[in-house]
Amino acid sequence: MAVAYRYLWECSRFYRRKFEEAGLGPDSVHSVDDLPKIPLTHREEWLEDQEANPPWGTFSPLRDEDWLERGWMFFSTSGTTAKSPRVFRHTTFDRDIWGYLGARGLHSMGIRNGDLAILCFSYGTSVGFWSMHYALHHMGVPLISGGGANTERRAMFIQNYRPTVLMCTPSYVLYMGRKMEALGISPRESSIRLICASGEPGACVPATKKRVEELWGAEIHDHFGCTEVAMPPLGYPCSHLVKRKDKPVDSHLMEDVYIPEALDPQTYQPVPEGQPGVLVVSNLYSEAQPILRYVMGDWIAISTEPCECGRTHARAVGGLRGRNDKLIKIRGLLFFPAAIEDAIRSLPEVGDEFRVELDHVGDMDQVKVTIEPSPQTAEISDRERRAKVVEALKGTLGLRVDLEVVPYGSLPRSKFKSDRLTDRRPKLFNPHGE
C-alpha cells in the first residue's frame, strides 16, 4: 500500500496533484489503515485528464520511453461517450502478473492441466479476454482461439476437437447452445464440462445460471474485473460455491493484490459488513495502473466469513449485483436489471431473450416487457404464458408491467454483451438519462 502510494506520488502527475489537493505529502501513507486519507478517483476525472492531455493523459506512471522499451499491449474501454475511449498501456511485467493472478482464479474454479479451453471472444482491446488467455498459458492449459470464427465454426471446433472449458459472455453461451441445437449438436452431450463467463452478471443470476447449466450440462463460473483497475479477475467463485443451486453464488476477492471497499453511494463512508454498497477498488501490483480507490460503481456486499473451501479472502455475497449507474427507479421502487432477468428466466415457458422498455406517459412511469415463447413449451397459450410472466415480475418488482409475446426468434441475439433495457424517460424521471 505504501509503495503503491509513493510510486504514484513520484511518477503520476495526475495523482501527485490529487494527493496535494487532499493535503497529503510523500510520506502520508504507511499502511492500509491510511486508506481513508486517499481521495477517490472517478472515471470522469480520467476522461477529463485524457482530453486535456492527449492521447494518454497523465494518470499512469508509465512514461513514453517505458512504453516503447518494455510495453506489451494497448487496451481501451467500451461504451464511453467521450470523443476518444479511455485508453491504457500495459507492460510485459503487467502481462506476466496478469497470467499468474488469472491462473489463481481459474484454478479456484477447477481448471487443471489436462483441460483444453476454447475462447469465444473477439480478441479486441478489452482486458478480460487477454487475462484469461495468458492465465491459461501460465497454467500450461492449451487453448483454441475462437476469435474471428463464427458460431457454426466454433460449434465445429467443439464437436471435433473436444475442448473441456468454454470461455465467453453469459449471453453468448445461451446463444451458442441454442445455435448448436439448431445444427443438431447437443451442448449437453458435448465435451464442455466448465464454463467461465465474463462481461455480464449472468453467471451469478440464479435463473440464468440454472438455464445455462441445464442447457450445457456444465458448471458456469463468473469472472469479473474491470479495464481500469482490476484486469485479471478481482472476483471468481470456487468449485464449492458454484455448486449452490438455491441462491446466488458468492465470489472470492483477491485481497492480497486488491483492496475492495463497499461504500455508501451518497456519503462514500464504509457500510457495515454484509450490507450492499458501491465498490471501490485499489490496485496494488500494476506497473502501468497501480490505481488507488477507484470507484468501479458496481453494487457489492462484502463478507469476511471464511468459505467452506478453506479460502480466507473476503467474498462478494452473490457476486456483483449491477452498476450503480444502471440502478432503475420506477414509481419509487429501486431495482437492477438483473432482477428482471432472474424473474423471467426462472420460467421455463419463456425463451432466453427479452426486452425491457421504460417510458414516462402522463404522470406515470410505464414498463413494457417483450418476451419470446420457449420452443419446448409450444403447447402453452400466449395468454397463459403472459399471465405467468406478469405475476412473476409483480412479485419481483412490486408492480405490474405491460407484456408482449412475440414469435420465437424475433428479438435480437447477442454474441457479446447484451443490453436488453431501453430507458426513454426524460432525465427528470431517469436519473441516468442523457
C-alpha positions, 0 to 999 in steps of 0.5 A: 500500500505504501509503495503503491502510494509513493510510486504514484506520488513520484511518477503520476502527475495526475495523482501527485496533484490529487494527493496535494489537493487532499493535503497529503505529502510523500510520506502520508501513507504507511499502511492500509489503515491510511486508506481513508486519507486517499481521495477517490478517483472517478472515471470522469476525472480520467476522461477529463485528464485524457482530453486535456492531455492527449492521447494518454493523459497523465494518470499512469506512471508509465512514461513514453520511453517505458512504453516503447522499451518494455510495453506489451499491449494497448487496451481501451474501454467500451461504451464511453461517450467521450470523443476518444475511449479511455485508453491504457498501456500495459507492460510485459511485467503487467502481462506476466502478473496478469497470467499468474493472478488469472491462473489463481482464479481459474484454478479456484474454479477447477481448471487443471492441466489436462483441460483444453479451453476454447475462447469465444471472444473477439480478441479486441482491446478489452482486458478480460479476454487477454487475462484469461488467455495468458492465465491459461498459458501460465497454467500450461492449459492449451487453448483454441482461439475462437476469435474471428470464427463464427458460431457454426465454426466454433460449434465445429471446433467443439464437436471435433476437437473436444475442448473441456472449458468454454470461455465467453459472455453469459449471453453468448453461451445461451446463444451458442447452445441454442445455435448448436441445437439448431445444427443438431449438436447437443451442448449437453452431450458435448465435451464442455464440462466448465464454463467461465463467463465474463462481461455480464452478471449472468453467471451469478443470476440464479435463473440464468445460471440454472438455464445455462447449466441445464442447457450445457450440462456444465458448471458456469463460473463468473469472472469479473474485473474491470479495464481500469483497475482490476484486469485479471479477475478481482472476483471468481467463485470456487468449485464449492460455491458454484455448486449452490443451486438455491441462491446466488453464488458468492465470489472470492476477492483477491485481497492480497493484490486488491483492496475492495471497499463497499461504500455508501453511494451518497456519503462514500463512508464504509457500510457495515459488513454484509450490507450492499454498497458501491465498490471501490477498488485499489490496485496494488501490483500494476506497473502501468495502473497501480490505481488507488480507490477507484470507484468501479460503481458496481453494487457489492456486499462484502463478507469476511466469513471464511468459505467452506473451501478453506479460502480466507479472502473476503467474498462478494455475497452473490457476486456483483449485483449491477452498476450503480449507474444502471440502478432503475427507479420506477414509481419509487421502487429501486431495482437492477436489471438483473432482477428482471432477468432472474424473474423471467428466466426462472420460467421455463415457458419463456425463451432466453431473450427479452426486452425491457422498455421504460417510458414516462406517459402522463404522470406515470412511469410505464414498463413494457416487457417483450418476451419470446415463447420457449420452443419446448413449451409450444403447447402453452397459450400466449395468454397463459404464458403472459399471465405467468410472466406478469405475476412473476415480475409483480412479485419481483418488482412490486408492480405490474408491467405491460407484456408482449409475446412475440414469435420465437426468434424475433428479438435480437441475439447477442454474441457479446454483451447484451443490453436488453433495457431501453430507458426513454424517460426524460432525465427528470424521471431517469436519473441516468438519462442523457 
